[in-house]
């Protein structure tokens, strides 16, 4: 995985046209057959507070797919540079039939490309099958900060999910550098911005930051324990980085029936400047 990041560091973003952007959706997919690794999965569960031994964490395959996503983004068909990408959002729509004890075939491909005020937002679609049956579907959206060269693309629209104002408190989060480096080993996400203050500064951050997917996974674990997670679609929007070492509060608010909005934020009043991530569970 570190070799892939070294390869990614060498790749430069390149200009592309509307036709190039559209052709990305027809680019070859990448796939990998992952064998069960119970020890690795148990370590993942420990790091994110997941206690349901008979149910797969909804974000686990997203974490395991990261090396494959990295190969896709650094591949010859991609105009994007990997380093410096910003993870904007993640959506998981199918996960209830996943099992941790049988092989899984992961597939990644490019989805839609959007124009963003700071460059381009692009989707990476992740799907998984077990024994020939589709069991997982997710979309991660990333921001590539680069000059605009393609015109005619649809604009990226930020999610307008409201910040919970009167929600129930969830378990507070505490992220140390050592914990996040352990998560990097388990997830395979060795992005330098997560590893140390020195490497984070190389990419414009004053300190190392927690993985957004670790933060999201911890909240999902808490929602499962409080019996709010029941197979709903999961949407997460990443708003600002959680610097290490760092602490954060989490809240959840029921909005309708089996639907909830949740947020992770700094101490004090919830507002756009204090929220690290916001998400929702929807039927």
C-alpha positions in Angstrom: 0.0 0.0 0.0 2.9 2.4 0.7 4.2 1.6 -2.7 0.9 2.8 -4.2 1.1 6.0 -2.3 4.7 6.5 -3.7 3.3 5.9 -7.1 0.5 8.4 -6.4 2.9 11.0 -5.3 4.6 10.9 -8.7 1.4 11.3 -10.7 0.3 14.7 -11.8 -3.2 15.8 -12.6 -3.8 16.4 -16.3 -6.3 18.6 -18.2 -9.3 16.8 -19.7 -12.3 17.5 -21.8 -16.0 16.9 -21.3 -15.6 13.8 -23.6 -12.8 12.6 -21.4 -14.9 13.0 -18.2 -17.8 11.1 -19.8 -15.5 8.3 -21.0 -14.3 7.7 -17.4 -17.7 6.2 -16.6 -16.9 3.6 -19.4 -13.3 3.0 -18.2 -12.4 -0.6 -17.2 -13.4 -1.6 -13.7 -11.0 -3.0 -11.2 -11.9 -6.0 -9.1 -10.3 -8.1 -6.4 -11.3 -11.3 -4.6 -10.9 -10.8 -0.8 -10.6 -13.8 1.4 -11.9 -13.8 4.9 -9.5 -12.3 7.5 -11.1 -12.7 10.9 -8.2 -11.3 12.8 -8.1 -8.1 10.7 -11.8 -7.7 10.9 -11.8 -8.0 14.7 -9.1 -5.4 15.0 -11.2 -3.1 12.8 -14.2 -3.7 15.1 -12.1 -2.8 18.1 -10.8 0.4 16.6 -14.3 1.6 15.7 -16.3 0.2 18.7 -18.3 -2.4 16.8 -19.7 -5.1 19.1 -22.0 -7.1 16.7 -19.9 -10.2 16.0 -22.5 -11.8 13.8 -23.1 -8.7 11.6 -20.6 -7.0 9.3 -19.9 -3.3 10.0 -21.6 -1.3 7.2 -18.4 0.6 6.4 -15.9 -2.3 6.5 -15.9 -3.1 2.8 -15.5 0.6 2.1 -12.3 0.5 4.2 -11.0 -2.7 2.6 -11.7 -1.3 -0.9 -9.4 1.6 -0.5 -6.3 0.0 -2.1 -8.4 -0.9 -5.1 -9.8 2.7 -5.2 -6.3 4.0 -5.1 -5.3 1.8 -8.1 -8.3 3.2 -10.0 -7.5 6.8 -9.3 -3.8 6.5 -10.1 -4.5 4.4 -13.2 -3.8 5.4 -16.8 -7.5 6.3 -17.5 -7.6 8.7 -14.6 -6.8 12.5 -15.0 -6.7 13.0 -11.2 -3.8 13.1 -8.8 -4.4 11.1 -5.7 -2.5 13.1 -3.2 -4.3 16.2 -2.1 -7.7 14.7 -2.8 -10.5 15.7 -0.4 -13.1 13.1 0.6 -16.4 15.0 0.3 -19.0 12.4 1.1 -19.9 8.7 1.2 -23.1 6.9 0.7 -23.8 3.2 1.5 -27.1 1.8 0.1 -26.8 -1.9 0.5 -25.0 -3.8 3.2 -27.3 -5.9 5.3 -26.5 -9.3 3.6 -22.7 -8.9 3.9 -20.9 -11.6 5.8 -17.4 -11.5 7.2 -16.7 -15.2 7.0 -16.9 -15.9 3.2 -14.9 -14.5 0.2 -16.0 -11.2 -1.3 -15.5 -10.0 -4.8 -15.0 -6.2 -4.8 -15.4 -4.0 -7.9 -14.6 -0.3 -8.2 -15.3 2.0 -11.0 -15.7 5.7 -11.7 -19.2 7.2 -11.4 -20.3 10.7 -12.3 -18.0 13.7 -12.6 -19.1 17.2 -11.4 -17.7 20.6 -11.7 -16.8 22.1 -8.3 -15.8 25.7 -7.5 -12.4 24.3 -6.4 -11.9 21.8 -9.2 -13.8 18.6 -9.9 -15.8 16.3 -7.7 -15.9 12.7 -8.9 -17.5 9.5 -7.7 -15.9 6.1 -7.1 -18.5 3.4 -7.0 -17.8 0.3 -4.9 -19.9 -2.9 -5.2 -19.4 -6.3 -3.7 -20.7 -9.8 -4.3 -20.5 -13.0 -2.2 -21.2 -16.3 -3.9 -22.5 -14.5 -6.9 -25.1 -12.4 -5.0 -24.7 -8.6 -4.7 -24.3 -7.7 -1.0 -22.8 -4.2 -1.0 -23.1 -0.9 -2.8 -21.5 2.4 -2.0 -20.4 5.7 -3.6 -17.5 7.8 -2.4 -17.2 11.4 -3.7 -13.8 13.1 -3.9 -12.7 16.6 -4.7 -9.7 17.0 -7.0 -8.4 20.6 -6.7 -7.3 21.5 -10.2 -7.9 24.2 -12.8 -11.1 23.8 -14.8 -10.6 22.5 -18.4 -13.8 20.6 -19.1 -17.0 22.6 -19.6 -20.6 21.3 -19.7 -20.4 19.2 -16.5 -23.2 19.4 -13.9 -22.3 21.4 -10.7 -21.6 19.6 -7.5 -24.3 20.5 -5.0 -23.5 20.2 -1.2 -25.9 18.1 0.8 -28.3 20.3 2.7 -28.9 18.0 5.7 -29.6 20.2 8.8 -27.4 20.0 11.8 -29.2 18.3 14.7 -30.2 20.9 17.3 -32.0 18.9 20.0 -30.6 15.4 19.5 -29.5 12.7 21.9 -25.9 12.6 22.8 -23.8 9.6 21.6 -20.5 8.4 22.9 -17.8 11.2 22.7 -14.9 10.4 20.3 -11.2 10.6 21.3 -8.6 10.2 18.5 -4.9 9.9 19.3 -2.1 9.7 16.8 -1.4 6.1 17.8 -5.0 5.0 17.4 -5.3 6.6 13.9 -2.0 5.0 12.8 -3.4 1.6 13.9 -6.5 2.4 11.8 -4.3 3.2 8.9 -2.7 -0.3 9.1 -6.0 -2.1 9.2 -7.8 0.0 6.6 -4.8 0.4 4.3 -5.3 4.2 4.2 -1.7 5.4 4.6 -2.4 8.9 3.3 0.4 11.0 4.8 -2.1 13.5 6.2 -3.1 10.9 8.8 0.3 9.7 9.9 2.2 12.5 11.6 2.5 16.2 12.0 5.5 16.3 9.7 3.9 14.5 6.8 0.6 16.3 7.3 2.4 19.7 7.0 3.7 18.6 3.6 0.1 18.8 2.4 -1.0 22.0 4.1 -2.3 20.7 7.4 -1.0 22.1 10.7 -1.3 18.6 12.3 -2.2 15.1 11.3 -5.9 14.5 11.0 -8.2 11.6 11.7 -9.6 9.5 8.9 -13.1 10.7 8.1 -14.1 7.1 7.6 -12.9 6.2 11.1 -15.0 9.0 12.6 -18.0 7.9 10.6 -17.5 4.2 11.5 -17.4 5.0 15.2 -20.7 6.9 15.0 -22.3 4.0 13.0 -21.2 1.6 15.7 -22.8 3.8 18.4 -26.0 4.0 16.3 -26.1 0.2 16.1 -25.7 -0.2 19.9 -28.5 2.2 20.5 -30.7 0.2 18.1 -31.1 3.1 15.6 -29.4 1.3 12.7 -31.8 -1.1 11.0 -30.6 -1.4 7.4 -31.2 2.2 6.4 -29.2 3.9 3.7 -26.2 5.7 5.2 -25.1 9.2 4.0 -22.1 11.0 5.4 -20.8 14.5 4.4 -17.3 15.4 5.6 -17.2 19.1 6.7 -13.8 19.8 8.3 -10.8 17.8 9.6 -10.5 16.5 13.2 -6.9 17.3 14.2 -4.9 14.9 16.3 -4.9 14.4 19.1 -8.6 15.4 19.2 -11.9 15.0 21.0 -15.4 15.4 19.6 -19.0 15.1 20.6 -21.6 13.2 18.6 -25.4 13.7 18.6 -28.3 12.0 16.8 -31.9 13.3 16.2 -34.8 11.3 14.9 -36.4 13.1 12.0 -39.1 10.7 10.8 -40.1 7.1 11.5 -36.9 5.1 11.0 -34.9 8.1 9.8 -32.2 9.9 11.8 -29.7 12.8 11.4 -26.4 12.7 13.2 -23.3 14.9 13.5 -19.9 14.9 15.0 -18.7 18.3 16.3 -16.4 20.2 18.6 -17.5 21.2 22.1 -19.9 24.0 22.3 -22.8 25.2 20.1 -23.3 23.3 16.8 -22.7 25.4 13.7 -21.0 25.1 10.3 -17.6 26.0 11.8 -17.7 23.4 14.6 -19.1 20.3 12.7 -16.6 17.7 11.5 -19.2 15.5 9.7 -22.9 15.3 9.3 -24.9 12.3 8.2 -28.3 10.7 8.0 -30.0 7.3 8.0 -32.9 7.0 5.5 -35.2 4.2 4.4 
